[in-house]
Each structure stands twice: as structure tokens, then as C-alpha cells.
Amino acid sequence: MVSRQRAAVSTDHHSRTPPPPPRPLLPIFQLHPFLSATVDLANIDVILVGDSVGMVQLGYDTTQPVTVDDMLLHAKAVRRGAKSSLLVGDMPVSGVSIPQSRAMGSCPTPPPHHPTAPP
């Protein structure tokens, strides 16, 4: 016959093992929408979509010609691949060369968080 003994429950709160420290935040600068699914698999917390997309993918010599619409289009493309990372879009120079109240009012609605991703 096997005897089963109940494990003693400790009420000493000082003997508990402290929780592990939180892991560091992992941000990444994202230029290529086709890599966003890979970035998502790597559990990257924050993706910055920068206005340098104008030079890297749109063929401009500088970031000056990049528009808010260009940034929104690129952010939407990155969001389609990156389903769980926080997506931060850069405000291009053309978006900040106007008064702040007008710039904020002209900002389009950002791409929604992917419906299958956790909130």
C-alpha cells in the first residue's frame, strides 16, 4: 500500500523565490514589409517604421519628399506581417512643417492592431 502524505504548505512569505526580472524591451527599426513576419516571430516588442523608407524603397535622394500618405501605406504593409508588435510610425518632415494643431488634425487613422493578435 502506497501512503500519500500531504505536502506542508509554507506560510512564511519571506522564503518565496523572488520573481524573475522583466525582460528588456526589444525595439527594431523596420524598413521592409516582407521581413515583418520574421520580426514578429522573434518577439520584437516595438517596430519603428521610419521616413527613411523614402530613400530605401521609394527612390528619393532624401527623406524630405516623404508624405504622411507614404508613411501610412508603408505602416499598413508592415502591420500585415507583424501581427503582435507595437507599431510606431515616423512623422515625415512634410507632416511637421505645418502648425502642430493642423498636423495633428491631418494625421490619418493608424492601421488597426491585427485582429488575431493579443491586445
Secondary structure as UniProt FT lines:
FT   HELIX           13..15
FT   STRAND          27..30
FT   HELIX           33..35
FT   HELIX           36..41
FT   TURN            42..43
FT   STRAND          46..49
FT   TURN            51..52
FT   HELIX           53..56
FT   TURN            64..65
FT   HELIX           68..81
FT   STRAND          86..89
FT   HELIX           93..96
FT   HELIX           100..106
FT   TURN            115..116
//
